[in-house]
Amino acid sequence: MKRKPKVASTDVTAPKKHHWMTGLLVSMEDPELRVKEDNRVVVIKDKYPKAQYHYLVLPKANIPSIWHLKKENEDLLLHMAKVAEDLTKEHKDSEFLIGYHAVPSMQRLHLHVISTDFNSPCLKTKYHWNSFTTPFFLHSADICNQLREKGELKKLKSEDSAEHLNTPLKCHKCSETPKNMPELKRHLLSHLPNQRNIVQ
């Protein structure tokens, strides 16, 4: 008995698989995540927010990461910073950090705009915490100044990046040094002005 030849699937509705590193490119097109856009950038909600408010500002230009920026990108960088600052004004009850990770895990340049409550179930590991609260987090103003003054960015050494991520836990608002993440997250609640909408 002859086997029937296999026919290639013609189901055009089947979802395409994407490598996780290119997830931001997919998120940029997701209407559920997209917050705003203009002719140069797209703003999205971080899919796995590490705080109550966590946005990403991404350029439409295909720039893989912060380390691909050149002098001619200075205007774009300043524009991204301005968009980020405007976002923070929409949440006047919160403080924010605006900056880049020294070793980005995702493709496409992205600027983090994150509230300093760090009140989120997605904040789970020491690496998550230290990526925002140590020199691993490169503040936007410093990066803009460096590009303007030097014409290029000085890359953090890989051993320094690793050391920052492995730094013992420390509260970003006081001298408390919790032993682990659950203890840190309990401590962070003491810094929240309003504890009614707490997410563990």
Backbone as a chain_set.jsonl record, in Angstrom:
{"seq": "MKRKPKVASTDVTAPKKHHWMTGLLVSMEDPELRVKEDNRVVVIKDKYPKAQYHYLVLPKANIPSIWHLKKENEDLLLHMAKVAEDLTKEHKDSEFLIGYHAVPSMQRLHLHVISTDFNSPCLKTKYHWNSFTTPFFLHSADICNQLREKGELKKLKSEDSAEHLNTPLKCHKCSETPKNMPELKRHLLSHLPNQRNIVQ", "coords": {"N": [[0.846, -1.195, 0.0], [0.646, 2.106, -0.984], [2.005, 5.043, 0.484], [0.44, 8.15, 1.103], [1.647, 11.165, -0.27], [3.147, 13.72, 1.739], [1.557, 16.776, 2.308], [2.371, 20.159, 2.16], [1.634, 22.472, 4.715], [-0.929, 24.866, 4.317], [-1.893, 26.734, 5.938], [-2.264, 29.887, 6.605], [-2.772, 31.239, 8.859], [-1.385, 30.24, 10.943], [0.642, 30.856, 13.753], [3.725, 32.65, 13.576], [6.942, 31.67, 14.652], [9.136, 33.364, 16.825], [12.434, 34.329, 17.693], [13.332, 34.737, 21.101], [14.936, 36.933, 21.627], [14.265, 38.81, 19.77], [11.886, 39.717, 20.562], [10.978, 42.294, 21.226], [10.547, 43.572, 18.829], [8.269, 42.357, 17.942], [6.541, 43.091, 20.001], [6.388, 45.823, 19.567], [4.515, 46.017, 17.6], [2.223, 45.252, 18.782], [-0.982, 46.07, 19.648], [-2.004, 45.976, 22.213], [0.092, 46.485, 23.868], [1.264, 48.789, 22.936], [1.711, 52.199, 23.553], [2.09, 54.87, 22.666], [3.139, 56.701, 19.726], [5.373, 58.336, 17.417], [6.786, 59.91, 14.524], [9.329, 58.939, 14.839], [9.734, 57.239, 17.034], [8.461, 54.451, 19.016], [6.421, 53.826, 21.793], [6.089, 51.416, 24.26], [4.387, 49.33, 26.69], [6.302, 47.538, 29.027], [6.424, 44.078, 28.593], [6.849, 42.357, 30.675], [6.699, 43.83, 33.283], [8.78, 45.459, 35.694], [8.032, 47.074, 37.687], [5.4, 49.222, 38.97], [4.851, 51.056, 36.938], [6.24, 50.68, 33.855], [7.832, 51.369, 31.069], [8.961, 51.174, 27.633], [10.928, 52.923, 25.375], [11.333, 52.89, 22.011], [13.282, 53.189, 19.044], [12.177, 53.725, 15.654], [14.004, 53.401, 13.714], [16.388, 50.971, 12.673], [18.273, 50.127, 15.02], [20.366, 48.099, 16.681], [21.311, 48.046, 19.423], [22.321, 49.955, 22.35], [25.032, 50.127, 22.051], [25.504, 50.443, 19.416], [25.13, 52.998, 18.757], [25.935, 56.138, 17.274], [27.633, 59.291, 16.707], [25.95, 60.687, 14.971], [23.48, 59.861, 15.815], [22.687, 61.362, 17.916], [20.594, 63.311, 18.037], [18.34, 61.661, 17.855], [18.586, 60.195, 20.216], [18.267, 62.205, 22.129], [15.662, 62.907, 21.553], [14.32, 60.549, 22.257], [14.798, 60.634, 24.997], [13.337, 62.922, 25.672], [10.72, 62.102, 25.069], [10.51, 60.114, 26.987], [10.685, 61.614, 29.368], [8.322, 63.099, 29.141], [6.492, 61.041, 29.446], [6.785, 60.405, 32.157], [5.588, 62.576, 33.337], [2.958, 62.06, 33.197], [2.405, 60.571, 35.346], [2.383, 61.846, 38.022], [2.498, 61.222, 40.668], [4.521, 59.474, 41.059], [8.012, 58.481, 41.207], [10.686, 58.216, 38.826], [13.068, 56.185, 37.01], [15.207, 56.654, 34.268], [16.73, 55.13, 31.64], [19.342, 52.96, 30.275], [20.207, 49.48, 29.938], [23.412, 48.144, 30.618], [24.217, 45.807, 29.413], [22.231, 44.876, 27.141], [19.467, 42.633, 26.916], [17.715, 42.177, 24.906], [17.091, 42.527, 21.386], [17.089, 45.546, 19.508], [17.419, 48.832, 20.169], [16.477, 50.182, 23.278], [14.925, 52.306, 25.609], [14.542, 52.393, 29.025], [11.826, 53.325, 31.061], [11.013, 53.571, 34.162], [9.151, 53.178, 37.127], [10.046, 53.925, 40.519], [8.952, 52.407, 42.546], [9.062, 49.691, 42.216], [7.165, 47.696, 42.378], [5.994, 44.862, 41.59], [4.952, 41.656, 40.399], [6.625, 40.531, 38.552], [9.181, 41.206, 39.15], [11.644, 39.359, 40.157], [14.217, 38.294, 40.611], [17.626, 38.657, 41.849], [19.23, 39.637, 39.839], [17.381, 41.011, 38.233], [16.744, 43.109, 39.99], [19.28, 44.35, 40.506], [19.908, 45.179, 37.967], [18.659, 47.547, 37.618], [19.342, 49.137, 39.771], [22.031, 49.513, 40.219], [25.304, 50.559, 38.934], [25.072, 49.186, 36.547], [22.855, 50.044, 35.318], [22.472, 52.502, 33.038], [22.159, 55.828, 33.119], [19.973, 57.907, 31.272], [20.502, 60.687, 30.847], [23.254, 60.815, 31.327], [24.246, 59.189, 29.276], [23.409, 60.602, 26.997], [24.904, 62.976, 27.347], [27.507, 61.952, 27.223], [27.645, 60.987, 24.59], [27.335, 63.359, 23.201], [29.564, 64.87, 24.027], [31.829, 63.175, 23.664], [31.394, 61.845, 21.308], [31.105, 59.175, 21.071], [30.288, 56.124, 22.866], [31.45, 54.836, 25.944], [32.028, 51.558, 26.546], [30.903, 49.417, 29.127], [33.008, 47.248, 30.928], [32.895, 43.692, 30.606], [33.385, 42.158, 32.891], [32.91, 44.034, 34.874], [30.207, 44.564, 34.5], [29.132, 42.056, 35.176], [29.876, 41.966, 37.838], [28.361, 44.057, 38.92], [25.756, 43.021, 38.598], [25.854, 40.942, 40.349], [26.02, 42.098, 42.789], [25.463, 42.354, 46.327], [22.124, 42.449, 47.647], [20.513, 45.58, 48.102], [18.544, 48.137, 49.441], [17.209, 50.747, 47.431], [16.462, 53.101, 48.495], [17.125, 53.408, 51.136], [19.35, 52.332, 53.79], [18.987, 49.643, 54.143], [19.751, 46.157, 53.924], [18.584, 43.565, 52.588], [18.321, 39.939, 52.893], [17.436, 38.279, 50.883], [15.363, 38.086, 47.878], [12.49, 37.884, 48.478], [12.494, 39.038, 51.04], [13.482, 41.573, 50.456], [11.394, 42.547, 48.821], [9.298, 42.659, 50.618], [10.295, 44.6, 52.311], [10.368, 46.813, 50.569], [7.745, 47.588, 50.463], [7.391, 49.228, 52.621], [8.215, 51.659, 51.764], [6.296, 52.551, 50.102], [3.92, 55.053, 49.5], [1.215, 54.646, 49.497], [-0.456, 51.821, 50.345], [-2.546, 50.387, 49.3], [-2.834, 49.261, 46.764], [-1.12, 47.013, 46.426], [1.114, 44.76, 44.94], [2.227, 41.545, 45.244]], "CA": [[0.0, 0.0, 0.0], [1.453, 3.316, -1.108], [1.688, 6.154, 1.399], [0.124, 9.422, 0.459], [2.701, 12.162, -0.049], [2.794, 14.785, 2.678], [1.253, 18.062, 1.683], [2.787, 21.286, 3.014], [0.515, 23.214, 5.3], [-1.243, 26.156, 3.691], [-2.578, 27.521, 6.959], [-1.551, 31.17, 6.756], [-3.087, 31.805, 10.166], [-0.503, 29.658, 11.952], [1.533, 31.885, 14.265], [5.144, 32.502, 13.301], [7.768, 31.629, 15.848], [10.172, 34.383, 16.857], [13.431, 34.143, 18.732], [12.97, 35.596, 22.23], [15.713, 38.164, 21.606], [13.617, 39.771, 18.872], [10.521, 39.907, 21.078], [10.581, 43.701, 21.248], [10.055, 43.924, 17.497], [6.884, 41.871, 17.928], [5.791, 43.919, 20.956], [6.174, 47.146, 18.966], [3.332, 45.932, 16.731], [1.108, 44.751, 19.581], [-1.819, 47.193, 20.101], [-2.242, 45.867, 23.66], [1.269, 46.999, 24.564], [1.652, 50.083, 22.392], [1.168, 53.332, 24.304], [2.06, 56.018, 21.76], [4.211, 56.708, 18.742], [5.472, 59.473, 16.509], [7.481, 59.492, 13.305], [10.674, 58.444, 15.135], [9.776, 56.237, 18.098], [7.262, 53.776, 19.515], [6.458, 53.576, 23.233], [5.275, 50.263, 24.653], [4.495, 48.838, 28.061], [7.13, 46.342, 29.127], [5.557, 42.898, 28.684], [7.076, 41.785, 32.006], [7.113, 45.039, 34.013], [9.476, 45.263, 36.971], [7.501, 48.086, 38.605], [4.011, 49.55, 38.657], [4.903, 51.664, 35.61], [7.486, 50.29, 33.19], [7.685, 51.574, 29.627], [10.155, 51.129, 26.792], [10.904, 53.817, 24.218], [12.126, 52.246, 20.968], [13.317, 53.917, 17.772], [11.739, 52.999, 14.465], [15.24, 53.076, 12.996], [16.905, 49.66, 13.067], [19.508, 50.226, 15.797], [20.285, 46.89, 17.515], [21.494, 48.272, 20.86], [22.972, 51.203, 22.742], [26.44, 50.108, 21.63], [25.564, 50.73, 17.982], [24.876, 54.431, 18.585], [27.036, 56.969, 16.788], [27.433, 60.73, 16.892], [24.797, 61.15, 14.197], [22.253, 59.442, 16.494], [22.492, 62.198, 19.11], [19.253, 63.908, 18.02], [17.38, 60.595, 18.163], [18.723, 59.878, 21.634], [17.651, 63.318, 22.866], [14.22, 62.789, 21.332], [13.86, 59.446, 23.103], [14.822, 61.129, 26.377], [12.223, 63.866, 25.826], [9.502, 61.285, 25.101], [10.512, 59.452, 28.293], [10.359, 62.63, 30.379], [6.896, 63.41, 29.003], [5.755, 59.908, 30.02], [6.803, 60.479, 33.627], [4.683, 63.661, 33.762], [1.603, 61.509, 33.243], [2.277, 59.881, 36.633], [3.027, 62.817, 38.915], [2.603, 60.657, 42.016], [5.601, 58.485, 41.073], [9.365, 58.824, 40.773], [11.094, 57.328, 37.738], [14.426, 56.061, 36.48], [15.202, 56.635, 32.804], [18.068, 54.742, 31.218], [19.613, 51.773, 29.463], [21.011, 48.425, 30.538], [24.763, 48.072, 30.054], [24.219, 44.621, 28.529], [20.824, 44.64, 26.804], [19.155, 41.231, 26.632], [16.819, 42.115, 23.756], [17.487, 43.302, 20.221], [16.505, 46.854, 19.248], [17.696, 49.843, 21.188], [15.285, 50.535, 24.053], [15.118, 53.15, 26.785], [13.629, 52.043, 30.108], [11.196, 54.364, 31.865], [10.495, 52.666, 35.192], [8.872, 53.831, 38.413], [10.954, 53.415, 41.553], [8.277, 51.576, 43.554], [9.439, 48.299, 41.939], [6.061, 46.909, 42.915], [5.537, 44.022, 40.489], [5.239, 40.225, 40.549], [7.653, 40.15, 37.578], [10.492, 41.459, 39.747], [11.805, 38.084, 40.855], [15.583, 37.865, 40.893], [18.641, 39.652, 42.204], [19.68, 40.258, 38.588], [16.368, 42.007, 37.886], [16.897, 44.254, 40.888], [20.561, 45.031, 40.301], [19.988, 45.755, 36.621], [18.099, 48.901, 37.686], [19.744, 49.874, 40.983], [23.497, 49.586, 40.303], [25.836, 51.202, 37.718], [24.671, 48.437, 35.353], [21.817, 50.885, 34.705], [23.123, 53.701, 32.517], [21.13, 56.871, 33.089], [19.802, 58.522, 29.964], [21.187, 61.987, 30.774], [24.695, 60.549, 31.229], [24.514, 58.645, 27.94], [23.265, 61.718, 26.045], [26.058, 63.862, 27.534], [28.71, 61.275, 26.757], [27.626, 60.946, 23.132], [27.531, 64.726, 22.72], [30.915, 65.355, 24.331], [32.887, 62.28, 23.178], [31.078, 61.342, 19.98], [30.926, 57.728, 21.17], [30.003, 55.668, 24.218], [32.437, 53.938, 26.531], [31.343, 50.33, 26.951], [31.242, 48.848, 30.424], [33.699, 45.97, 30.82], [31.997, 42.566, 30.913], [33.571, 41.752, 34.284], [32.246, 45.044, 35.717], [28.769, 44.313, 34.372], [28.826, 40.86, 35.965], [30.026, 42.318, 39.257], [27.186, 44.856, 39.309], [24.582, 42.153, 38.681], [26.029, 40.047, 41.492], [26.126, 42.89, 44.004], [24.472, 42.003, 47.354], [20.903, 43.26, 47.621], [20.463, 46.785, 48.939], [17.427, 49.015, 49.12], [17.619, 51.936, 46.686], [15.986, 54.311, 49.176], [17.677, 53.485, 52.492], [20.548, 51.499, 53.976], [18.584, 48.252, 54.39], [20.385, 45.142, 53.061], [17.839, 42.309, 52.74], [19.075, 38.711, 52.617], [16.954, 37.644, 49.659], [14.36, 38.875, 47.166], [11.234, 38.03, 49.221], [12.704, 39.995, 52.128], [13.58, 42.897, 49.832], [10.087, 42.984, 48.346], [8.518, 43.046, 51.808], [10.837, 45.871, 52.774], [10.008, 47.879, 49.635], [6.387, 48.048, 50.771], [7.457, 50.293, 53.626], [8.494, 52.921, 51.079], [5.145, 52.954, 49.293], [3.068, 56.012, 50.204], [-0.152, 54.112, 49.578], [-0.299, 50.38, 50.251], [-3.809, 49.73, 48.949], [-2.728, 48.525, 45.509], [0.164, 46.322, 46.499], [1.231, 43.504, 44.199], [3.342, 40.742, 45.779]], "C": [[0.882, 1.246, 0.0], [1.003, 4.377, -0.11], [1.385, 7.412, 0.608], [1.244, 10.416, 0.738], [2.215, 13.247, 0.901], [2.578, 16.09, 1.938], [1.646, 19.161, 2.647], [1.571, 22.045, 3.496], [0.32, 24.546, 4.591], [-1.953, 27.076, 4.664], [-1.805, 28.804, 7.229], [-1.828, 31.817, 8.11], [-2.184, 31.254, 11.265], [0.489, 30.7, 12.438], [2.989, 31.594, 13.938], [5.912, 32.503, 14.608], [8.879, 32.663, 15.729], [11.169, 34.033, 17.948], [13.143, 35.146, 19.842], [13.726, 36.92, 22.206], [15.107, 39.234, 20.71], [12.187, 40.087, 19.325], [10.052, 41.347, 21.078], [10.027, 44.145, 19.896], [8.606, 43.484, 17.342], [6.019, 42.759, 18.822], [5.488, 45.301, 20.396], [4.91, 47.18, 18.113], [2.075, 45.512, 17.486], [0.269, 45.921, 20.112], [-2.105, 47.161, 21.6], [-1.098, 46.486, 24.456], [1.632, 48.425, 24.136], [0.945, 51.216, 23.13], [1.033, 54.56, 23.413], [3.191, 55.872, 20.755], [4.234, 58.046, 18.024], [6.271, 59.001, 15.305], [8.855, 58.879, 13.57], [10.713, 57.293, 16.142], [8.412, 55.6, 18.34], [7.458, 53.56, 21.009], [5.536, 52.404, 23.536], [5.376, 50.04, 26.161], [5.412, 47.625, 28.038], [6.214, 45.144, 29.36], [5.672, 42.225, 30.049], [7.584, 42.907, 32.921], [7.742, 44.72, 35.359], [9.066, 46.302, 38.0], [6.059, 48.374, 38.202], [3.9, 50.169, 37.263], [6.256, 51.326, 34.987], [7.252, 50.345, 31.685], [9.034, 51.408, 28.934], [9.939, 52.079, 25.618], [11.856, 53.236, 23.185], [12.135, 53.079, 19.697], [12.75, 53.07, 16.639], [12.944, 52.627, 13.593], [15.809, 51.771, 13.546], [18.28, 49.801, 13.721], [19.48, 49.094, 16.807], [20.404, 47.148, 19.014], [22.175, 49.61, 21.096], [24.397, 51.283, 22.206], [26.607, 50.268, 20.131], [25.301, 52.216, 17.71], [26.138, 55.161, 18.142], [26.662, 58.431, 16.971], [26.19, 61.228, 16.166], [23.457, 60.729, 14.805], [21.909, 60.326, 17.688], [21.089, 62.802, 19.166], [18.183, 62.882, 18.371], [17.401, 60.277, 19.649], [18.065, 60.956, 22.502], [16.13, 63.281, 22.727], [13.636, 61.677, 22.194], [13.803, 59.87, 24.564], [13.654, 62.065, 26.646], [10.896, 63.117, 25.91], [9.381, 60.604, 26.469], [10.123, 60.425, 29.403], [8.873, 62.978, 30.337], [6.032, 62.295, 29.59], [5.669, 60.023, 31.533], [5.838, 61.542, 34.142], [3.234, 63.195, 33.823], [1.341, 60.782, 34.561], [2.98, 60.732, 37.697], [3.199, 62.31, 40.338], [3.778, 59.698, 42.154], [6.942, 59.092, 40.665], [9.807, 57.802, 39.736], [12.608, 57.305, 37.55], [14.302, 55.975, 34.961], [16.603, 56.26, 32.339], [18.112, 53.421, 30.469], [20.369, 50.735, 30.28], [22.365, 48.342, 29.828], [24.92, 46.882, 29.116], [22.762, 44.296, 28.206], [20.586, 43.172, 26.454], [18.306, 41.074, 25.379], [17.34, 42.98, 22.616], [16.546, 44.474, 20.007], [16.775, 47.747, 20.459], [16.414, 50.155, 21.943], [15.669, 51.264, 25.338], [14.077, 52.781, 27.835], [13.121, 53.297, 30.812], [10.444, 53.612, 32.957], [10.302, 53.393, 36.509], [9.662, 53.14, 39.522], [10.253, 52.676, 42.693], [8.706, 50.112, 43.429], [8.415, 47.317, 42.519], [5.453, 46.076, 41.786], [5.865, 42.56, 40.759], [6.323, 39.751, 39.577], [9.068, 40.459, 38.068], [10.799, 40.27, 40.644], [13.23, 37.786, 41.312], [16.5, 39.017, 41.282], [19.13, 40.365, 40.95], [18.681, 41.314, 38.116], [16.606, 43.284, 38.687], [18.162, 45.051, 40.572], [20.697, 45.647, 38.92], [19.425, 47.171, 36.578], [18.693, 49.751, 38.81], [21.254, 49.929, 41.208], [23.995, 50.317, 39.052], [25.641, 50.385, 36.44], [23.611, 49.22, 34.584], [22.455, 52.215, 34.331], [22.082, 54.793, 32.321], [21.142, 57.625, 31.763], [20.575, 59.834, 29.833], [22.694, 61.796, 30.613], [25.075, 60.058, 29.836], [24.43, 59.756, 26.892], [24.47, 62.655, 26.126], [27.334, 63.241, 26.977], [28.781, 61.25, 25.234], [27.879, 62.334, 22.557], [28.985, 65.173, 22.881], [32.023, 64.507, 23.695], [32.652, 61.785, 21.754], [30.906, 59.836, 19.922], [30.688, 57.366, 22.631], [31.072, 54.703, 24.692], [31.714, 52.722, 27.105], [31.846, 49.85, 28.297], [31.926, 47.502, 30.221], [32.774, 44.843, 31.272], [32.145, 42.115, 32.361], [32.925, 42.749, 35.25], [30.737, 44.852, 35.679], [28.355, 43.135, 35.24], [28.9, 41.16, 37.456], [28.83, 43.125, 39.748], [25.954, 43.969, 39.503], [24.65, 41.213, 39.878], [26.202, 40.785, 42.812], [25.099, 42.423, 45.034], [23.282, 42.968, 47.323], [20.995, 44.435, 48.578], [19.288, 47.629, 48.483], [17.95, 50.278, 48.43], [17.216, 53.231, 47.389], [16.499, 54.452, 50.602], [18.846, 52.511, 52.607], [20.245, 50.019, 54.237], [19.253, 47.298, 53.395], [19.698, 43.793, 53.265], [18.659, 41.1, 52.319], [18.666, 38.059, 51.295], [15.847, 38.495, 49.036], [13.024, 38.976, 47.906], [11.351, 39.056, 50.354], [12.805, 41.42, 51.578], [12.205, 43.408, 49.428], [9.167, 43.363, 49.511], [8.987, 44.404, 52.317], [10.403, 47.03, 51.879], [8.611, 48.431, 49.9], [6.392, 49.191, 51.769], [7.727, 51.654, 53.001], [7.333, 53.386, 50.21], [4.255, 53.911, 50.076], [1.65, 55.511, 50.412], [-0.076, 52.611, 49.35], [-1.591, 49.651, 49.854], [-3.691, 48.871, 47.695], [-1.412, 47.786, 45.407], [0.088, 45.007, 45.724], [2.429, 42.749, 44.741], [4.016, 39.974, 44.648]], "O": [[1.744, 1.418, 0.862], [-0.189, 4.588, 0.115], [2.001, 7.689, -0.421], [1.735, 10.497, 1.864], [1.049, 13.642, 0.882], [3.346, 16.448, 1.044], [1.296, 19.108, 3.826], [0.601, 22.23, 2.76], [1.28, 25.259, 4.303], [-2.544, 28.079, 4.265], [-0.827, 28.814, 7.977], [-1.204, 32.816, 8.468], [-2.213, 31.743, 12.394], [1.121, 31.369, 11.62], [3.439, 30.45, 14.009], [5.583, 33.232, 15.544], [9.488, 32.819, 14.671], [10.798, 33.506, 18.997], [12.754, 36.28, 19.566], [13.223, 37.926, 22.707], [15.395, 40.421, 20.865], [11.391, 40.647, 18.573], [8.856, 41.607, 20.944], [9.14, 44.996, 19.833], [7.81, 44.16, 16.689], [4.907, 43.134, 18.451], [4.453, 45.888, 20.71], [4.307, 48.237, 17.924], [0.993, 45.425, 16.905], [0.754, 46.69, 20.942], [-2.412, 48.193, 22.196], [-1.293, 46.954, 25.577], [2.241, 49.171, 24.903], [-0.273, 51.188, 23.307], [-0.009, 55.216, 23.403], [4.08, 55.035, 20.911], [3.252, 58.788, 18.023], [6.413, 57.796, 15.095], [9.487, 58.357, 12.651], [11.625, 56.466, 16.105], [7.371, 56.12, 17.936], [8.537, 53.158, 21.444], [4.372, 52.385, 23.135], [6.315, 50.494, 26.814], [5.317, 46.783, 27.146], [5.333, 45.187, 30.219], [4.723, 41.602, 30.526], [8.759, 42.929, 33.287], [7.293, 43.823, 36.072], [9.676, 46.403, 39.064], [5.562, 47.835, 37.213], [2.983, 49.856, 36.504], [7.299, 51.661, 35.547], [6.575, 49.494, 31.108], [10.093, 51.488, 29.557], [8.902, 52.044, 24.956], [13.052, 53.102, 23.447], [11.101, 53.622, 19.309], [12.837, 51.842, 16.668], [12.899, 51.66, 12.834], [15.72, 51.503, 14.744], [19.312, 49.622, 13.074], [18.648, 49.113, 17.714], [19.678, 46.54, 19.802], [22.555, 50.306, 20.154], [24.908, 52.37, 21.938], [27.728, 50.234, 19.624], [25.257, 52.636, 16.554], [27.247, 54.847, 18.573], [25.536, 58.764, 17.339], [25.464, 62.082, 16.674], [22.407, 61.191, 14.359], [20.938, 60.059, 18.395], [20.46, 62.807, 20.224], [17.234, 63.187, 19.093], [16.351, 60.11, 20.268], [17.39, 60.649, 23.484], [15.404, 63.589, 23.672], [12.574, 61.846, 22.793], [12.873, 59.51, 25.285], [13.047, 62.016, 27.716], [10.041, 63.456, 26.729], [8.292, 60.526, 27.038], [9.321, 60.091, 30.275], [8.238, 63.132, 31.38], [4.973, 62.558, 30.161], [4.62, 59.772, 32.126], [5.325, 61.427, 35.255], [2.386, 63.853, 34.425], [0.204, 60.419, 34.862], [4.043, 60.366, 38.199], [3.949, 62.889, 41.125], [4.016, 59.162, 43.237], [7.011, 60.058, 39.905], [9.36, 56.656, 39.759], [13.318, 58.256, 37.878], [13.408, 55.311, 34.435], [17.561, 56.985, 32.609], [17.089, 52.851, 30.088], [21.092, 51.083, 31.213], [22.449, 48.453, 28.605], [25.669, 46.945, 28.141], [22.128, 43.522, 28.923], [21.404, 42.546, 25.779], [18.185, 39.973, 24.843], [17.949, 44.026, 22.84], [15.351, 44.391, 20.295], [16.406, 47.441, 21.593], [15.371, 50.371, 21.325], [16.604, 50.884, 26.043], [12.875, 52.845, 27.575], [13.889, 54.21, 31.117], [9.363, 53.075, 32.712], [11.178, 54.134, 36.955], [9.913, 51.936, 39.471], [10.885, 52.353, 43.699], [8.712, 49.378, 44.417], [8.759, 46.269, 43.065], [4.522, 46.515, 41.11], [6.933, 42.251, 41.288], [6.882, 38.67, 39.765], [10.045, 40.018, 37.462], [10.283, 40.176, 41.758], [13.422, 37.089, 42.308], [16.185, 40.189, 41.071], [19.414, 41.562, 40.988], [19.077, 42.384, 37.655], [16.662, 44.385, 38.137], [18.116, 46.269, 40.394], [21.516, 46.544, 38.72], [19.673, 47.914, 35.628], [18.553, 50.974, 38.791], [21.705, 50.348, 42.274], [23.188, 50.663, 38.189], [26.006, 50.844, 35.358], [23.48, 49.085, 33.367], [22.921, 52.959, 35.194], [21.221, 54.684, 31.449], [22.2, 57.934, 31.215], [21.231, 60.068, 28.817], [23.338, 62.522, 29.856], [26.1, 60.46, 29.285], [25.278, 59.841, 26.004], [24.998, 63.081, 25.099], [28.141, 63.92, 26.341], [29.845, 61.466, 24.653], [28.561, 62.472, 21.542], [29.56, 65.78, 21.978], [33.034, 65.043, 23.241], [33.585, 61.359, 21.074], [30.602, 59.277, 18.869], [30.865, 58.196, 23.522], [31.542, 53.857, 23.932], [30.902, 52.838, 28.023], [33.044, 49.87, 28.577], [31.463, 46.695, 29.415], [31.976, 45.009, 32.195], [31.163, 41.733, 32.997], [32.448, 42.362, 36.317], [30.066, 44.964, 36.705], [27.353, 43.2, 35.954], [28.088, 40.669, 38.239], [28.341, 42.908, 40.857], [25.2, 44.148, 40.459], [23.621, 40.743, 40.363], [26.496, 40.17, 43.837], [23.965, 42.122, 44.661], [23.431, 44.149, 47.009], [21.483, 44.312, 49.701], [19.066, 47.813, 47.287], [18.998, 50.809, 48.797], [17.575, 54.323, 46.947], [16.327, 55.504, 51.218], [19.273, 51.932, 51.608], [21.153, 49.238, 54.519], [19.321, 47.574, 52.197], [20.183, 42.965, 54.036], [19.571, 41.208, 51.499], [19.467, 37.368, 50.665], [15.443, 39.508, 49.607], [12.459, 40.068, 47.962], [10.432, 39.839, 50.596], [12.273, 42.358, 52.171], [11.881, 44.571, 49.665], [8.356, 44.282, 49.394], [8.18, 45.248, 52.705], [10.102, 48.115, 52.377], [8.324, 49.591, 49.603], [5.492, 50.031, 51.759], [7.497, 52.686, 53.631], [7.372, 54.479, 49.646], [3.873, 53.609, 51.207], [0.972, 55.892, 51.366], [0.327, 52.17, 48.274], [-1.711, 48.441, 50.051], [-4.379, 47.858, 47.576], [-0.682, 47.918, 44.425], [-0.876, 44.251, 45.841], [3.546, 43.265, 44.702], [4.975, 39.24, 44.886]]}, "num_chains": 1, "name": "protein.A"}
